[in-house]
Amino acid sequence: MTDDNPNPQAALKNLGQLIGTWDVELVFPNDPPGTVHDQPVFDWLEGGAFVIQHWGNSVWIIGPDDSSETYSTLYHDDRGVSRVYQMSLNNGVWKMWRNSPDFSQRFEGKFSEDGKTIKAQWENSSDGSTWEHDFYLTYIKRS
């Protein structure tokens, strides 16, 4: 359940810049090449204890770690894929990463000066040391 009047805990206030509806364009360079448009929505959950993102048939739940400046992100989609990512959002740079022996991923997005656009990309690695570009994303805030 999302909240209309959240009181986010201090560790999550920085994530307020994500809250809202975004138009997103994903550009895939290969396998096969193409462009996809979508509208993910970020909202407060449990009175500001978490942030939830609904994107198509996937759900991301973001929560703080009291002992660090990072967040944990739980991901699940309708294919049955579940993953745990670490995340940071500092100085206009949003990062997520997942280190796994056979499939690691990392994401980096940079906010525009006005906070209404995020230029981002995902990369992946099958060995944790050689990284390959996966796809580009551009977020534009609607509301």
BELCOR-V291891 format. One line per field, one symbol per residue. ss: DSSP state (2 for helix, 1 for strand, 0 for the rest). phi: phi as a letter, one per 40 degrees, with the letter a starting at -180 (. if undefined). psi: psi as a letter, one per 30 degrees, with the letter a starting at -180 (. if undefined). Layout:
BEGIN
ss: ???
phi: ???
psi: ???
END
This chain:
BEGIN
ss: 01000000022222222201111111110000011111001111122201111110011111110000001111111000011111111100111111000001111111100000111111111000000111111111100
phi: .cbcbcbccdcbdccdccchbbcbbbbccafccibbbabcbbacbfggcabbbbbfbbbbbbbcbdcacbbbbcbabccgcbabbcabaafgbbbbaabbdbacbababbccdcgbbbbaabbbacbgbbbbcbacbbbbcca
psi: klkeilikleffefffffkakkkkkkjjflhlklkkklilkklkkhggflkkkkjbglkkkklljfglgllkkkkklffgkklkllkljkhgkkkklkjkefjllkkkkkklefgfkkkllkllkfffejkkkdllkkkkke.
END
